[in-house]
Amino acid sequence: MQQPREILRKIRRLELQTRRLVNSSFAGRYHSVFKGRGMNFDEVREYAPGDEIRSIDWNVTARMNVPHVKKFVEERELTVMLLVDVSASGSFGSVHLSKRELGAEVASLLAFSAIQNNDKVGLILFSDHVELFIPPKKGRLHILRLIRETLFFEPKGMGTNLAIAFETLNRLISRRAVVFVLSDFIAADFSKQFAVTSKRHDVTAFPIFDPAETALPNIGIVTFEDAETGLQVDIDTSDSRAMARFLQLEEQRREQQQKQLRSYGVDIVSLRTDQDVLPPLRAFFEGRERRSATR
């Protein structure tokens, strides 16, 4: 078990790292990509040359005998929800970070981008059930709590149930939210809940992959154990035909899963534990900006 001082040091290091990246790369793009829900009335002021005629407040104009216009400002505040998979398979990592640690890093980037734009951020940690729900709030201390829980929360469940995570989200968050789902997506069919959630919220999926999950070395017969179910199976890694078939099936599973998610209008940002997270995140924001500009 990690000591409190070590936990605080890791949280602080992650905060400094992600804050620097947010300030240099993502804050402006986040603001332009994730808009507020509309325009709020701000004030009535005297008409000035260049003001839209349509914005004239005729009631105030008649009362004051001087043209006045209504001024509106963008309703900036959004609700952001992080849905983070803390099932047993997330503890796997063959490079520098486990899948869960990489998910925590990306969640931190998104959370700090959100609070820099005055948005509220909440968290759902899930395994085969919802492990933890933290309601959306603002502020640095709140975000540090989210980071701590994402990194160090000890789940009771081993498996993955995305469906129940979405059901909890839809029950507890009534207003439209920006939803980021960080998971390896190794789970039973969750298409129905994803379809429902994507109609209510702006959903982005972050599938997290480790290269050792498919690039198995030729070392003969190896016993593999499913971290979530405990099921064990012997695989002959020297059997080239069997390994090629395994890779083909896994690739087909991932492609079918992503095709299904895209059919619901869900954005997908694929992450790997052996690669920098910045290029796929930049590509995601740039793609959203281009789509927003053409609407």
C-alpha positions as CSV (number, residue, x, y, z in Angstrom):
1,M,0.0,0.0,0.0
2,Q,1.4,3.4,-1.0
3,Q,2.1,5.9,1.7
4,P,0.2,9.2,1.9
5,R,3.4,11.2,1.1
6,E,4.1,9.2,-2.0
7,I,0.4,9.6,-3.1
8,L,0.6,13.4,-2.7
9,R,3.9,13.5,-4.6
10,K,2.4,11.6,-7.5
11,I,-0.7,13.8,-7.6
12,R,1.3,17.0,-7.4
13,R,3.6,15.8,-10.2
14,L,0.6,14.9,-12.4
15,E,-1.0,18.3,-11.6
16,L,2.2,20.2,-12.7
17,Q,2.6,18.2,-15.8
18,T,-1.0,18.4,-17.0
19,R,-1.4,22.1,-16.0
20,R,1.7,22.9,-18.2
21,L,0.2,21.0,-21.1
22,V,-3.2,22.6,-20.7
23,N,-1.7,26.2,-20.6
24,S,0.5,25.5,-23.7
25,S,-1.7,23.3,-25.9
26,F,-5.3,22.7,-24.9
27,A,-7.1,25.5,-23.0
28,G,-7.9,27.6,-26.1
29,R,-8.9,24.7,-28.2
30,Y,-11.1,23.3,-25.5
31,H,-12.9,26.6,-25.2
32,S,-13.5,26.8,-29.0
33,V,-14.6,23.1,-29.3
34,F,-16.9,22.8,-26.3
35,K,-19.4,25.7,-26.5
36,G,-21.9,26.8,-23.9
37,R,-25.6,26.0,-24.1
38,G,-26.6,29.3,-25.7
39,M,-26.8,33.0,-25.0
40,N,-27.8,34.7,-21.8
41,F,-29.3,38.2,-21.5
42,D,-26.7,40.6,-20.0
43,E,-28.0,44.2,-20.1
44,V,-29.8,46.9,-22.1
45,R,-27.7,49.8,-23.4
46,E,-28.0,52.7,-25.8
47,Y,-27.8,51.9,-29.5
48,A,-24.4,52.5,-31.1
49,P,-23.5,52.6,-34.8
50,G,-22.9,49.1,-36.0
51,D,-25.3,47.4,-33.6
52,E,-27.8,44.9,-35.1
53,I,-31.2,46.5,-35.8
54,R,-32.7,43.2,-34.7
55,S,-31.2,43.6,-31.2
56,I,-33.2,46.9,-30.5
57,D,-35.4,46.6,-27.4
58,W,-38.5,48.5,-28.6
59,N,-40.1,48.7,-25.2
60,V,-37.1,50.5,-23.6
61,T,-36.6,52.6,-26.7
62,A,-40.2,53.9,-26.5
63,R,-39.9,54.6,-22.8
64,M,-36.6,56.4,-23.1
65,N,-37.1,58.1,-26.5
66,V,-33.6,56.9,-27.3
67,P,-32.8,53.6,-29.2
68,H,-31.6,50.9,-26.9
69,V,-30.4,47.4,-27.7
70,K,-30.3,44.1,-25.7
71,K,-26.8,42.7,-25.1
72,F,-26.3,39.0,-24.7
73,V,-23.3,37.0,-23.6
74,E,-22.4,33.4,-24.3
75,E,-23.5,30.9,-21.6
76,R,-20.1,29.4,-21.1
77,E,-20.5,27.0,-18.2
78,L,-20.7,23.3,-19.1
79,T,-20.9,20.2,-17.1
80,V,-18.1,17.7,-17.8
81,M,-18.3,14.1,-16.7
82,L,-15.4,11.7,-16.6
83,L,-16.3,8.0,-16.8
84,V,-13.2,6.1,-15.9
85,D,-12.8,2.3,-16.0
86,V,-11.1,0.9,-12.8
87,S,-11.6,-2.8,-13.6
88,A,-8.8,-5.2,-13.1
89,S,-7.7,-5.2,-16.7
90,G,-6.7,-1.5,-16.3
91,S,-3.7,-2.5,-14.0
92,F,-1.9,-4.0,-17.0
93,G,0.9,-2.1,-18.6
94,S,4.0,-3.4,-20.5
95,V,5.7,-0.1,-21.1
96,H,5.9,2.9,-18.7
97,L,2.3,3.3,-17.6
98,S,-0.6,1.0,-16.9
99,K,-3.8,1.5,-18.8
100,R,-5.3,3.0,-15.6
101,E,-2.4,5.4,-15.1
102,L,-2.6,6.6,-18.7
103,G,-6.4,7.1,-18.3
104,A,-5.7,9.2,-15.2
105,E,-3.2,11.4,-17.1
106,V,-5.7,12.1,-19.9
107,A,-8.5,12.6,-17.3
108,S,-6.3,15.2,-15.6
109,L,-5.7,17.1,-18.9
110,L,-9.4,17.2,-19.6
111,A,-10.3,18.2,-16.1
112,F,-7.8,21.1,-15.9
113,S,-8.9,22.3,-19.4
114,A,-12.5,22.3,-18.1
115,I,-12.0,24.3,-14.9
116,Q,-9.8,26.8,-16.7
117,N,-12.9,27.5,-18.8
118,N,-15.1,27.7,-15.6
119,D,-16.8,24.4,-16.3
120,K,-17.9,21.9,-13.6
121,V,-16.3,18.5,-13.6
122,G,-17.7,15.2,-12.1
123,L,-16.4,11.7,-11.9
124,I,-17.8,8.1,-12.2
125,L,-15.4,5.3,-11.5
126,F,-16.8,1.9,-12.6
127,S,-15.9,-1.7,-12.7
128,D,-18.6,-4.3,-12.9
129,H,-20.7,-1.8,-10.9
130,V,-20.4,1.9,-10.1
131,E,-17.6,2.2,-7.6
132,L,-17.7,5.9,-7.0
133,F,-19.7,9.0,-8.0
134,I,-18.5,12.5,-7.4
135,P,-20.9,15.2,-8.4
136,P,-19.7,18.0,-10.8
137,K,-18.0,20.9,-9.1
138,K,-15.5,23.6,-9.8
139,G,-12.1,24.4,-8.4
140,R,-8.5,23.2,-8.1
141,L,-9.0,21.2,-4.9
142,H,-12.0,19.4,-6.4
143,I,-9.9,18.4,-9.5
144,L,-7.1,17.2,-7.2
145,R,-9.6,15.0,-5.5
146,L,-10.7,13.6,-8.8
147,I,-7.1,12.9,-9.8
148,R,-6.4,11.1,-6.5
149,E,-9.5,8.9,-6.8
150,T,-8.7,8.1,-10.5
151,L,-5.2,7.0,-9.6
152,F,-5.6,5.4,-6.2
153,F,-9.2,4.3,-5.6
154,E,-9.2,0.6,-4.7
155,P,-12.2,-1.0,-6.5
156,K,-14.2,-3.9,-5.1
157,G,-15.2,-5.2,-8.5
158,M,-13.0,-6.9,-11.1
159,G,-15.0,-6.9,-14.3
160,T,-16.3,-4.1,-16.6
161,N,-19.9,-3.0,-17.0
162,L,-20.1,0.1,-19.2
163,A,-23.9,-0.2,-19.3
164,I,-24.4,0.4,-15.6
165,A,-22.0,3.4,-15.7
166,F,-24.1,5.0,-18.5
167,E,-27.3,4.2,-16.6
168,T,-26.0,5.9,-13.5
169,L,-24.8,8.9,-15.6
170,N,-28.2,9.3,-17.3
171,R,-30.1,9.0,-14.0
172,L,-27.9,11.5,-12.0
173,I,-27.0,14.1,-14.7
174,S,-30.2,15.5,-16.2
175,R,-28.8,18.4,-18.2
176,R,-26.7,17.8,-21.3
177,A,-23.1,17.2,-20.4
178,V,-19.8,16.7,-22.1
179,V,-18.9,13.1,-21.3
180,F,-15.4,11.5,-21.7
181,V,-15.2,7.7,-21.3
182,L,-11.8,6.3,-20.6
183,S,-11.6,2.5,-20.8
184,D,-10.0,-0.4,-22.6
185,F,-13.6,-1.3,-23.7
186,I,-13.1,-5.0,-23.1
187,A,-16.6,-5.6,-22.0
188,A,-19.9,-7.2,-22.9
189,D,-22.2,-5.5,-25.4
190,F,-23.0,-2.0,-24.3
191,S,-24.3,-0.6,-27.6
192,K,-27.9,0.1,-26.3
193,Q,-26.7,2.3,-23.4
194,F,-24.1,4.1,-25.6
195,A,-26.9,4.8,-28.1
196,V,-29.2,6.3,-25.4
197,T,-26.4,8.3,-23.8
198,S,-25.1,9.8,-27.1
199,K,-28.5,11.3,-27.7
200,R,-28.6,13.0,-24.3
201,H,-24.9,14.0,-24.0
202,D,-21.8,14.9,-26.1
203,V,-19.8,11.7,-25.7
204,T,-16.2,11.0,-26.6
205,A,-14.7,7.5,-26.2
206,F,-11.0,7.0,-25.3
207,P,-10.1,3.4,-25.9
208,I,-6.8,2.6,-24.1
209,F,-4.6,-0.2,-25.6
210,D,-1.4,-1.8,-24.5
211,P,0.8,-3.3,-27.3
212,A,1.6,-6.4,-25.3
213,E,-2.1,-7.4,-25.4
214,T,-1.6,-8.6,-29.0
215,A,2.2,-8.6,-29.6
216,L,2.9,-11.9,-27.8
217,P,6.5,-13.1,-27.9
218,N,7.3,-16.6,-29.3
219,I,8.1,-18.4,-26.0
220,G,6.1,-21.6,-26.4
221,I,3.1,-22.5,-24.4
222,V,2.0,-19.8,-21.9
223,T,-0.8,-19.8,-19.4
224,F,-2.8,-16.5,-19.6
225,E,-5.2,-15.4,-16.9
226,D,-8.1,-13.0,-17.5
227,A,-7.6,-10.3,-14.8
228,E,-11.3,-9.7,-14.5
229,T,-12.7,-13.2,-14.5
230,G,-9.8,-15.3,-13.4
231,L,-10.3,-17.6,-16.4
232,Q,-7.0,-19.3,-17.5
233,V,-6.2,-20.5,-20.9
234,D,-3.0,-22.1,-22.5
235,I,-1.8,-20.4,-25.7
236,D,1.0,-21.8,-27.9
237,T,2.8,-18.6,-28.9
238,S,5.0,-20.6,-31.3
239,D,2.0,-21.6,-33.4
240,S,2.1,-18.9,-36.1
241,R,-1.3,-19.7,-37.6
242,A,-3.0,-19.6,-34.2
243,M,-1.3,-16.3,-33.3
244,A,-2.3,-14.8,-36.7
245,R,-5.9,-15.8,-36.2
246,F,-5.9,-14.3,-32.7
247,L,-4.6,-11.0,-34.0
248,Q,-7.1,-11.0,-36.8
249,L,-10.0,-11.6,-34.4
250,E,-8.8,-8.9,-32.0
251,E,-8.5,-6.4,-34.8
252,Q,-11.9,-7.3,-36.1
253,R,-13.4,-6.8,-32.6
254,R,-11.8,-3.3,-32.3
255,E,-12.9,-2.3,-35.8
256,Q,-16.5,-3.4,-35.2
257,Q,-16.6,-1.7,-31.9
258,Q,-15.4,1.6,-33.3
259,K,-17.7,1.4,-36.3
260,Q,-20.6,0.9,-33.9
261,L,-19.6,3.9,-31.7
262,R,-19.2,6.2,-34.7
263,S,-22.7,5.2,-35.9
264,Y,-24.0,6.8,-32.7
265,G,-22.1,10.1,-33.4
266,V,-19.5,9.3,-30.8
267,D,-16.0,10.7,-31.2
268,I,-13.1,8.2,-30.7
269,V,-9.6,9.1,-29.5
270,S,-7.5,5.9,-29.4
271,L,-4.7,5.9,-26.9
272,R,-1.7,3.5,-26.4
273,T,0.4,3.0,-23.3
274,D,3.6,3.1,-25.5
275,Q,2.8,6.4,-27.2
276,D,2.5,10.1,-26.3
277,V,-1.1,11.1,-25.6
278,L,-0.6,14.6,-27.1
279,P,-0.8,13.8,-30.9
280,P,-4.2,12.0,-30.7
281,L,-5.6,14.7,-28.4
282,R,-4.5,17.5,-30.7
283,A,-6.0,15.6,-33.7
284,F,-9.3,15.3,-31.7
285,F,-9.5,19.0,-30.9
286,E,-8.5,20.0,-34.4
287,G,-11.1,17.7,-35.9
288,R,-13.8,19.1,-33.7
289,E,-12.8,22.7,-34.6
290,R,-13.0,21.9,-38.3
291,R,-16.4,20.4,-37.9
292,S,-17.6,23.3,-35.8
293,A,-16.4,25.8,-38.4
294,T,-18.4,24.1,-41.2
295,R,-21.7,24.0,-39.3
